[in-house]
Amino acid sequence: VTHCGLKQADKHMTSAELLSIAQHTAKKNLAAFIAKAKENLPFEGVSWTQNSWDITSFNPKRGLGKHKILIHFVSRNDNDRYKLNTPLHFQFIDFAKAIFSETMRIKRLKEPFIILHGLRYIEKALIDQCVEPCVTNLTNDVLDRLVTLVEQDLGRPWSVVSNVKRLVDIIEDKRLSIESLNWVNPIPFGTPPRNDCTSRNNDNTMRLPSIQAICELGSIHNESTAVNDKVTTSFVALAMFAPSRSCEILTLPVNCITSGQSREGSVMGIAWHPAKGGPPLTKYAMSDESEELALD
Protein backbone atom coordinates (compact mmCIF):
# COMPACT_ATOMS: atom_id res chain seq x y z
CA VAL A 1 0.00 0.00 0.00
CA THR A 2 3.00 2.33 0.12
CA HIS A 3 3.16 2.04 -3.68
CA CYS A 4 0.98 5.09 -4.36
CA GLY A 5 2.58 7.45 -1.87
CA LEU A 6 1.16 6.23 1.42
CA LYS A 7 3.40 6.32 4.45
CA GLN A 8 3.87 3.47 6.83
CA ALA A 9 2.88 5.85 9.61
CA ASP A 10 -0.74 5.41 8.56
CA LYS A 11 -0.98 2.29 10.73
CA HIS A 12 -4.31 3.25 12.22
CA MET A 13 -6.11 3.34 8.88
CA THR A 14 -8.17 0.35 7.88
CA SER A 15 -7.28 -1.76 4.85
CA ALA A 16 -10.33 -0.39 3.03
CA GLU A 17 -9.22 3.19 3.69
CA LEU A 18 -5.69 2.48 2.52
CA LEU A 19 -7.00 0.79 -0.62
CA SER A 20 -9.30 3.74 -1.32
CA ILE A 21 -6.39 6.17 -1.08
CA ALA A 22 -4.23 3.96 -3.29
CA GLN A 23 -6.99 3.76 -5.90
CA HIS A 24 -7.52 7.51 -5.83
CA THR A 25 -3.81 8.18 -6.30
CA ALA A 26 -3.46 5.62 -9.10
CA LYS A 27 -6.47 7.04 -10.98
CA LYS A 28 -5.09 10.56 -10.57
CA ASN A 29 -1.75 9.44 -12.02
CA LEU A 30 -3.57 7.66 -14.85
CA ALA A 31 -5.58 10.77 -15.73
CA ALA A 32 -2.37 12.83 -15.88
CA PHE A 33 -0.68 10.18 -18.05
CA ILE A 34 -3.57 10.14 -20.52
CA ALA A 35 -3.73 13.94 -20.64
CA LYS A 36 -0.02 14.15 -21.45
CA ALA A 37 -0.38 11.55 -24.20
CA LYS A 38 -3.27 13.46 -25.77
CA GLU A 39 -1.26 16.67 -25.70
CA ASN A 40 1.77 15.02 -27.33
CA LEU A 41 0.01 12.75 -29.83
CA PRO A 42 2.72 12.10 -32.46
CA PHE A 43 0.47 10.93 -35.32
CA GLU A 44 -0.74 13.32 -38.00
CA GLY A 45 -4.43 13.34 -38.88
CA VAL A 46 -5.39 10.99 -36.04
CA SER A 47 -8.43 11.59 -33.85
CA TRP A 48 -8.07 10.36 -30.27
CA THR A 49 -11.73 9.34 -30.09
CA GLN A 50 -11.45 6.99 -33.07
CA ASN A 51 -10.65 3.34 -32.36
CA SER A 52 -8.68 2.87 -35.59
CA TRP A 53 -5.63 5.04 -36.28
CA ASP A 54 -3.83 5.49 -39.59
CA ILE A 55 -0.16 5.96 -38.60
CA THR A 56 1.32 5.43 -42.08
CA SER A 57 2.96 8.87 -42.09
CA PHE A 58 4.71 8.16 -38.78
CA ASN A 59 8.14 6.66 -39.43
CA PRO A 60 7.32 5.85 -43.10
CA LYS A 61 8.83 2.84 -44.87
CA ARG A 62 9.91 2.50 -48.46
CA GLY A 63 8.03 0.12 -50.69
CA LEU A 64 4.68 0.39 -48.92
CA GLY A 65 2.95 1.64 -52.06
CA LYS A 66 -0.74 2.12 -51.33
CA HIS A 67 -0.63 -0.03 -48.19
CA LYS A 68 -1.49 1.71 -44.94
CA ILE A 69 -0.41 1.03 -41.37
CA LEU A 70 -3.65 0.87 -39.41
CA ILE A 71 -3.81 0.43 -35.65
CA HIS A 72 -7.04 -1.01 -34.25
CA PHE A 73 -7.74 -0.72 -30.52
CA VAL A 74 -9.90 -3.84 -30.43
CA SER A 75 -10.46 -6.41 -27.72
CA ARG A 76 -9.25 -9.98 -27.57
CA ASN A 77 -12.13 -10.94 -25.32
CA ASP A 78 -14.25 -12.68 -27.93
CA ASN A 79 -14.00 -15.66 -30.26
CA ASP A 80 -13.14 -13.49 -33.25
CA ARG A 81 -10.15 -11.65 -31.87
CA TYR A 82 -9.86 -9.33 -34.88
CA LYS A 83 -13.45 -8.04 -35.05
CA LEU A 84 -13.21 -4.30 -35.51
CA ASN A 85 -16.61 -3.73 -33.88
CA THR A 86 -15.39 -4.93 -30.47
CA PRO A 87 -13.22 -2.12 -29.09
CA LEU A 88 -11.20 -2.38 -25.92
CA HIS A 89 -13.26 -1.86 -22.75
CA PHE A 90 -14.16 1.79 -22.15
CA GLN A 91 -12.27 1.72 -18.82
CA PHE A 92 -9.13 0.48 -20.55
CA ILE A 93 -9.05 2.01 -24.03
CA ASP A 94 -7.81 5.51 -23.15
CA PHE A 95 -4.91 4.01 -21.22
CA ALA A 96 -4.14 1.73 -24.19
CA LYS A 97 -4.09 4.68 -26.57
CA ALA A 98 -1.95 6.69 -24.16
CA ILE A 99 0.74 4.07 -23.57
CA PHE A 100 0.80 3.17 -27.27
CA SER A 101 1.24 6.76 -28.44
CA GLU A 102 3.80 7.62 -25.73
CA THR A 103 5.84 4.48 -26.46
CA MET A 104 5.83 5.22 -30.19
CA ARG A 105 6.65 8.90 -29.62
CA ILE A 106 9.62 8.18 -27.38
CA LYS A 107 11.03 4.99 -28.92
CA ARG A 108 10.02 5.45 -32.59
CA LEU A 109 9.35 1.73 -32.92
CA LYS A 110 9.34 0.12 -36.38
CA GLU A 111 6.89 -2.64 -35.42
CA PRO A 112 3.98 -1.18 -33.43
CA PHE A 113 1.65 -4.18 -33.51
CA ILE A 114 3.34 -6.16 -30.75
CA ILE A 115 2.39 -3.35 -28.33
CA LEU A 116 -1.26 -3.95 -29.17
CA HIS A 117 -0.91 -7.70 -28.64
CA GLY A 118 0.39 -7.05 -25.12
CA LEU A 119 -2.36 -4.54 -24.31
CA ARG A 120 -5.09 -6.95 -25.47
CA TYR A 121 -3.75 -9.67 -23.19
CA ILE A 122 -3.58 -7.26 -20.24
CA GLU A 123 -7.23 -6.30 -20.78
CA LYS A 124 -8.32 -9.93 -21.12
CA ALA A 125 -6.40 -10.99 -18.00
CA LEU A 126 -8.10 -8.23 -15.98
CA ILE A 127 -11.53 -9.34 -17.22
CA ASP A 128 -10.76 -13.00 -16.50
CA GLN A 129 -9.83 -12.08 -12.92
CA CYS A 130 -13.30 -10.53 -12.50
CA VAL A 131 -12.02 -7.03 -11.75
CA GLU A 132 -12.81 -3.78 -13.53
CA PRO A 133 -10.59 -3.71 -16.64
CA CYS A 134 -8.78 -0.56 -15.59
CA VAL A 135 -4.98 -0.60 -15.49
CA THR A 136 -5.11 0.68 -11.90
CA ASN A 137 -6.31 -2.82 -10.91
CA LEU A 138 -3.31 -4.55 -12.50
CA THR A 139 -1.57 -6.84 -10.00
CA ASN A 140 1.09 -9.52 -10.08
CA ASP A 141 -1.65 -12.17 -9.91
CA VAL A 142 -3.34 -10.72 -12.99
CA LEU A 143 -0.02 -10.79 -14.84
CA ASP A 144 0.46 -14.45 -13.91
CA ARG A 145 -2.97 -15.12 -15.42
CA LEU A 146 -1.86 -13.24 -18.54
CA VAL A 147 1.08 -15.61 -18.98
CA THR A 148 -1.28 -18.59 -18.89
CA LEU A 149 -3.46 -17.00 -21.58
CA VAL A 150 -0.51 -16.30 -23.85
CA GLU A 151 0.85 -19.82 -23.44
CA GLN A 152 -2.56 -21.24 -24.37
CA ASP A 153 -2.76 -19.11 -27.53
CA LEU A 154 0.79 -19.06 -28.84
CA GLY A 155 3.40 -21.69 -29.52
CA ARG A 156 6.21 -19.21 -28.84
CA PRO A 157 4.91 -16.76 -26.20
CA TRP A 158 8.22 -15.17 -25.15
CA SER A 159 8.09 -12.12 -27.45
CA VAL A 160 4.57 -11.09 -26.40
CA VAL A 161 5.23 -11.61 -22.68
CA SER A 162 8.55 -9.75 -22.88
CA ASN A 163 6.73 -6.84 -24.48
CA VAL A 164 4.14 -6.99 -21.68
CA LYS A 165 7.04 -6.70 -19.25
CA ARG A 166 8.15 -3.48 -20.99
CA LEU A 167 4.62 -2.12 -20.64
CA VAL A 168 4.55 -3.15 -16.97
CA ASP A 169 7.79 -1.24 -16.37
CA ILE A 170 6.11 1.92 -17.71
CA ILE A 171 3.00 1.30 -15.57
CA GLU A 172 5.19 0.86 -12.51
CA ASP A 173 7.31 3.91 -13.31
CA LYS A 174 4.23 6.11 -13.69
CA ARG A 175 2.56 4.61 -10.57
CA LEU A 176 -0.60 3.69 -12.46
CA SER A 177 -1.51 0.60 -10.40
CA ILE A 178 -2.58 0.21 -6.80
CA GLU A 179 -0.05 -2.58 -6.26
CA SER A 180 3.71 -2.48 -6.70
CA LEU A 181 4.49 -4.60 -9.76
CA ASN A 182 7.67 -6.52 -9.02
CA TRP A 183 6.77 -8.99 -11.76
CA VAL A 184 9.28 -10.60 -14.12
CA ASN A 185 8.81 -12.50 -17.34
CA PRO A 186 8.69 -16.19 -16.26
CA ILE A 187 9.15 -17.54 -19.80
CA PRO A 188 12.77 -18.27 -20.74
CA PHE A 189 14.03 -16.98 -24.05
CA GLY A 190 14.28 -19.52 -26.83
CA THR A 191 15.94 -18.92 -30.17
CA PRO A 192 13.13 -18.81 -32.76
CA PRO A 193 13.32 -21.34 -35.58
CA ARG A 194 14.62 -19.91 -38.85
CA ASN A 195 14.52 -21.12 -42.41
CA ASP A 196 16.72 -18.37 -43.83
CA CYS A 197 20.05 -19.61 -42.54
CA THR A 198 22.13 -22.70 -43.06
CA SER A 199 22.89 -25.30 -40.43
CA ARG A 200 26.28 -25.23 -38.78
CA ASN A 201 26.69 -28.84 -39.78
CA ASN A 202 25.87 -28.05 -43.41
CA ASP A 203 28.88 -28.01 -45.72
CA ASN A 204 27.24 -25.16 -47.64
CA THR A 205 28.31 -22.74 -44.91
CA MET A 206 31.87 -23.10 -46.16
CA ARG A 207 30.82 -21.34 -49.35
CA LEU A 208 29.53 -18.24 -47.56
CA PRO A 209 31.89 -15.23 -47.40
CA SER A 210 33.24 -14.26 -44.01
CA ILE A 211 32.45 -10.90 -42.42
CA GLN A 212 36.07 -9.89 -42.93
CA ALA A 213 35.84 -10.64 -46.66
CA ILE A 214 32.68 -8.55 -46.99
CA CYS A 215 34.31 -5.60 -45.21
CA GLU A 216 37.39 -5.91 -47.40
CA LEU A 217 35.22 -5.79 -50.53
CA GLY A 218 33.84 -2.46 -49.29
CA SER A 219 37.36 -1.13 -48.70
CA ILE A 220 38.48 -2.23 -52.17
CA HIS A 221 35.45 -0.59 -53.80
CA ASN A 222 36.15 2.74 -52.08
CA GLU A 223 39.94 2.79 -52.26
CA SER A 224 41.12 0.91 -55.35
CA THR A 225 41.47 2.62 -58.74
CA ALA A 226 42.15 -0.61 -60.67
CA VAL A 227 39.55 -1.35 -63.33
CA ASN A 228 39.30 -5.07 -62.49
CA ASP A 229 38.68 -4.23 -58.82
CA LYS A 230 35.97 -1.72 -59.73
CA VAL A 231 34.22 -4.20 -62.03
CA THR A 232 34.24 -6.97 -59.43
CA THR A 233 33.05 -4.89 -56.50
CA SER A 234 30.43 -3.08 -58.62
CA PHE A 235 29.03 -6.49 -59.57
CA VAL A 236 28.76 -7.33 -55.86
CA ALA A 237 27.09 -3.97 -55.16
CA LEU A 238 24.43 -4.60 -57.82
CA ALA A 239 23.84 -8.12 -56.49
CA MET A 240 23.27 -6.62 -53.03
CA PHE A 241 20.96 -3.93 -54.47
CA ALA A 242 18.64 -6.60 -55.88
CA PRO A 243 19.46 -10.34 -55.76
CA SER A 244 19.57 -11.58 -59.36
CA ARG A 245 21.27 -14.09 -61.61
CA SER A 246 24.78 -13.17 -62.69
CA CYS A 247 23.78 -13.13 -66.37
CA GLU A 248 21.01 -10.62 -65.59
CA ILE A 249 23.52 -8.25 -64.01
CA LEU A 250 26.01 -8.68 -66.86
CA THR A 251 23.35 -7.96 -69.50
CA LEU A 252 21.84 -4.85 -67.88
CA PRO A 253 21.07 -2.26 -70.59
CA VAL A 254 23.08 0.96 -70.62
CA ASN A 255 20.08 3.12 -69.74
CA CYS A 256 18.77 0.85 -67.00
CA ILE A 257 18.35 3.49 -64.29
CA THR A 258 14.77 4.64 -63.83
CA SER A 259 12.58 6.00 -61.03
CA GLY A 260 9.16 5.60 -59.50
CA GLN A 261 6.94 7.50 -57.10
CA SER A 262 6.27 6.52 -53.51
CA ARG A 263 4.77 8.27 -50.49
CA GLU A 264 8.23 9.66 -49.73
CA GLY A 265 8.76 10.99 -53.25
CA SER A 266 10.86 9.74 -56.14
CA VAL A 267 12.65 6.39 -55.67
CA MET A 268 15.51 5.21 -57.85
CA GLY A 269 15.10 1.85 -59.61
CA ILE A 270 16.91 -0.41 -62.06
CA ALA A 271 15.14 -1.97 -65.04
CA TRP A 272 15.93 -5.71 -65.30
CA HIS A 273 15.40 -8.30 -68.00
CA PRO A 274 14.74 -11.70 -66.37
CA ALA A 275 16.97 -14.46 -67.69
CA LYS A 276 14.16 -17.00 -68.07
CA GLY A 277 12.08 -14.97 -70.50
CA GLY A 278 9.86 -13.17 -68.00
CA PRO A 279 8.53 -9.67 -68.69
CA PRO A 280 10.84 -6.72 -67.91
CA LEU A 281 10.62 -5.45 -64.36
CA THR A 282 11.99 -2.73 -62.14
CA LYS A 283 13.68 -3.31 -58.79
CA TYR A 284 13.66 -0.30 -56.48
CA ALA A 285 16.14 0.86 -53.86
CA MET A 286 15.10 -0.09 -50.31
CA SER A 287 17.19 2.64 -48.66
CA ASP A 288 19.10 5.82 -49.48
CA GLU A 289 22.36 3.93 -48.90
CA SER A 290 21.58 1.18 -51.43
CA GLU A 291 20.52 3.84 -53.96
CA GLU A 292 23.77 5.76 -53.49
CA LEU A 293 25.86 2.60 -53.77
CA ALA A 294 24.12 1.44 -56.98
CA LEU A 295 24.50 4.85 -58.64
CA ASP A 296 28.17 4.90 -57.69
C-alpha positions in Angstrom: 0.0 0.0 0.0 3.0 2.3 0.1 3.2 2.0 -3.7 1.0 5.1 -4.4 2.6 7.5 -1.9 1.2 6.2 1.4 3.4 6.3 4.4 3.9 3.5 6.8 2.9 5.9 9.6 -0.7 5.4 8.6 -1.0 2.3 10.7 -4.3 3.3 12.2 -6.1 3.3 8.9 -8.2 0.4 7.9 -7.3 -1.8 4.8 -10.3 -0.4 3.0 -9.2 3.2 3.7 -5.7 2.5 2.5 -7.0 0.8 -0.6 -9.3 3.7 -1.3 -6.4 6.2 -1.1 -4.2 4.0 -3.3 -7.0 3.8 -5.9 -7.5 7.5 -5.8 -3.8 8.2 -6.3 -3.5 5.6 -9.1 -6.5 7.0 -11.0 -5.1 10.6 -10.6 -1.8 9.4 -12.0 -3.6 7.7 -14.8 -5.6 10.8 -15.7 -2.4 12.8 -15.9 -0.7 10.2 -18.0 -3.6 10.1 -20.5 -3.7 13.9 -20.6 0.0 14.1 -21.4 -0.4 11.6 -24.2 -3.3 13.5 -25.8 -1.3 16.7 -25.7 1.8 15.0 -27.3 0.0 12.7 -29.8 2.7 12.1 -32.5 0.5 10.9 -35.3 -0.7 13.3 -38.0 -4.4 13.3 -38.9 -5.4 11.0 -36.0 -8.4 11.6 -33.8 -8.1 10.4 -30.3 -11.7 9.3 -30.1 -11.5 7.0 -33.1 -10.6 3.3 -32.4 -8.7 2.9 -35.6 -5.6 5.0 -36.3 -3.8 5.5 -39.6 -0.2 6.0 -38.6 1.3 5.4 -42.1 3.0 8.9 -42.1 4.7 8.2 -38.8 8.1 6.7 -39.4 7.3 5.8 -43.1 8.8 2.8 -44.9 9.9 2.5 -48.5 8.0 0.1 -50.7 4.7 0.4 -48.9 3.0 1.6 -52.1 -0.7 2.1 -51.3 -0.6 0.0 -48.2 -1.5 1.7 -44.9 -0.4 1.0 -41.4 -3.7 0.9 -39.4 -3.8 0.4 -35.6 -7.0 -1.0 -34.2 -7.7 -0.7 -30.5 -9.9 -3.8 -30.4 -10.5 -6.4 -27.7 -9.2 -10.0 -27.6 -12.1 -10.9 -25.3 -14.3 -12.7 -27.9 -14.0 -15.7 -30.3 -13.1 -13.5 -33.3 -10.1 -11.6 -31.9 -9.9 -9.3 -34.9 -13.5 -8.0 -35.1 -13.2 -4.3 -35.5 -16.6 -3.7 -33.9 -15.4 -4.9 -30.5 -13.2 -2.1 -29.1 -11.2 -2.4 -25.9 -13.3 -1.9 -22.8 -14.2 1.8 -22.1 -12.3 1.7 -18.8 -9.1 0.5 -20.6 -9.1 2.0 -24.0 -7.8 5.5 -23.1 -4.9 4.0 -21.2 -4.1 1.7 -24.2 -4.1 4.7 -26.6 -1.9 6.7 -24.2 0.7 4.1 -23.6 0.8 3.2 -27.3 1.2 6.8 -28.4 3.8 7.6 -25.7 5.8 4.5 -26.5 5.8 5.2 -30.2 6.6 8.9 -29.6 9.6 8.2 -27.4 11.0 5.0 -28.9 10.0 5.4 -32.6 9.4 1.7 -32.9 9.3 0.1 -36.4 6.9 -2.6 -35.4 4.0 -1.2 -33.4 1.7 -4.2 -33.5 3.3 -6.2 -30.7 2.4 -3.3 -28.3 -1.3 -3.9 -29.2 -0.9 -7.7 -28.6 0.4 -7.0 -25.1 -2.4 -4.5 -24.3 -5.1 -6.9 -25.5 -3.8 -9.7 -23.2 -3.6 -7.3 -20.2 -7.2 -6.3 -20.8 -8.3 -9.9 -21.1 -6.4 -11.0 -18.0 -8.1 -8.2 -16.0 -11.5 -9.3 -17.2 -10.8 -13.0 -16.5 -9.8 -12.1 -12.9 -13.3 -10.5 -12.5 -12.0 -7.0 -11.8 -12.8 -3.8 -13.5 -10.6 -3.7 -16.6 -8.8 -0.6 -15.6 -5.0 -0.6 -15.5 -5.1 0.7 -11.9 -6.3 -2.8 -10.9 -3.3 -4.5 -12.5 -1.6 -6.8 -10.0 1.1 -9.5 -10.1 -1.6 -12.2 -9.9 -3.3 -10.7 -13.0 0.0 -10.8 -14.8 0.5 -14.4 -13.9 -3.0 -15.1 -15.4 -1.9 -13.2 -18.5 1.1 -15.6 -19.0 -1.3 -18.6 -18.9 -3.5 -17.0 -21.6 -0.5 -16.3 -23.9 0.8 -19.8 -23.4 -2.6 -21.2 -24.4 -2.8 -19.1 -27.5 0.8 -19.1 -28.8 3.4 -21.7 -29.5 6.2 -19.2 -28.8 4.9 -16.8 -26.2 8.2 -15.2 -25.2 8.1 -12.1 -27.4 4.6 -11.1 -26.4 5.2 -11.6 -22.7 8.6 -9.8 -22.9 6.7 -6.8 -24.5 4.1 -7.0 -21.7 7.0 -6.7 -19.3 8.2 -3.5 -21.0 4.6 -2.1 -20.6 4.5 -3.1 -17.0 7.8 -1.2 -16.4 6.1 1.9 -17.7 3.0 1.3 -15.6 5.2 0.9 -12.5 7.3 3.9 -13.3 4.2 6.1 -13.7 2.6 4.6 -10.6 -0.6 3.7 -12.5 -1.5 0.6 -10.4 -2.6 0.2 -6.8 0.0 -2.6 -6.3 3.7 -2.5 -6.7 4.5 -4.6 -9.8 7.7 -6.5 -9.0 6.8 -9.0 -11.8 9.3 -10.6 -14.1 8.8 -12.5 -17.3 8.7 -16.2 -16.3 9.2 -17.5 -19.8 12.8 -18.3 -20.7 14.0 -17.0 -24.1 14.3 -19.5 -26.8 15.9 -18.9 -30.2 13.1 -18.8 -32.8 13.3 -21.3 -35.6 14.6 -19.9 -38.9 14.5 -21.1 -42.4 16.7 -18.4 -43.8 20.0 -19.6 -42.5 22.1 -22.7 -43.1 22.9 -25.3 -40.4 26.3 -25.2 -38.8 26.7 -28.8 -39.8 25.9 -28.0 -43.4 28.9 -28.0 -45.7 27.2 -25.2 -47.6 28.3 -22.7 -44.9 31.9 -23.1 -46.2 30.8 -21.3 -49.4 29.5 -18.2 -47.6 31.9 -15.2 -47.4 33.2 -14.3 -44.0 32.5 -10.9 -42.4 36.1 -9.9 -42.9 35.8 -10.6 -46.7 32.7 -8.5 -47.0 34.3 -5.6 -45.2 37.4 -5.9 -47.4 35.2 -5.8 -50.5 33.8 -2.5 -49.3 37.4 -1.1 -48.7 38.5 -2.2 -52.2 35.4 -0.6 -53.8 36.1 2.7 -52.1 39.9 2.8 -52.3 41.1 0.9 -55.3 41.5 2.6 -58.7 42.2 -0.6 -60.7 39.6 -1.4 -63.3 39.3 -5.1 -62.5 38.7 -4.2 -58.8 36.0 -1.7 -59.7 34.2 -4.2 -62.0 34.2 -7.0 -59.4 33.0 -4.9 -56.5 30.4 -3.1 -58.6 29.0 -6.5 -59.6 28.8 -7.3 -55.9 27.1 -4.0 -55.2 24.4 -4.6 -57.8 23.8 -8.1 -56.5 23.3 -6.6 -53.0 21.0 -3.9 -54.5 18.6 -6.6 -55.9 19.5 -10.3 -55.8 19.6 -11.6 -59.4 21.3 -14.1 -61.6 24.8 -13.2 -62.7 23.8 -13.1 -66.4 21.0 -10.6 -65.6 23.5 -8.2 -64.0 26.0 -8.7 -66.9 23.3 -8.0 -69.5 21.8 -4.8 -67.9 21.1 -2.3 -70.6 23.1 1.0 -70.6 20.1 3.1 -69.7 18.8 0.8 -67.0 18.4 3.5 -64.3 14.8 4.6 -63.8 12.6 6.0 -61.0 9.2 5.6 -59.5 6.9 7.5 -57.1 6.3 6.5 -53.5 4.8 8.3 -50.5 8.2 9.7 -49.7 8.8 11.0 -53.3 10.9 9.7 -56.1 12.6 6.4 -55.7 15.5 5.2 -57.9 15.1 1.9 -59.6 16.9 -0.4 -62.1 15.1 -2.0 -65.0 15.9 -5.7 -65.3 15.4 -8.3 -68.0 14.7 -11.7 -66.4 17.0 -14.5 -67.7 14.2 -17.0 -68.1 12.1 -15.0 -70.5 9.9 -13.2 -68.0 8.5 -9.7 -68.7 10.8 -6.7 -67.9 10.6 -5.5 -64.4 12.0 -2.7 -62.1 13.7 -3.3 -58.8 13.7 -0.3 -56.5 16.1 0.9 -53.9 15.1 -0.1 -50.3 17.2 2.6 -48.7 19.1 5.8 -49.5 22.4 3.9 -48.9 21.6 1.2 -51.4 20.5 3.8 -54.0 23.8 5.8 -53.5 25.9 2.6 -53.8 24.1 1.4 -57.0 24.5 4.9 -58.6 28.2 4.9 -57.7 
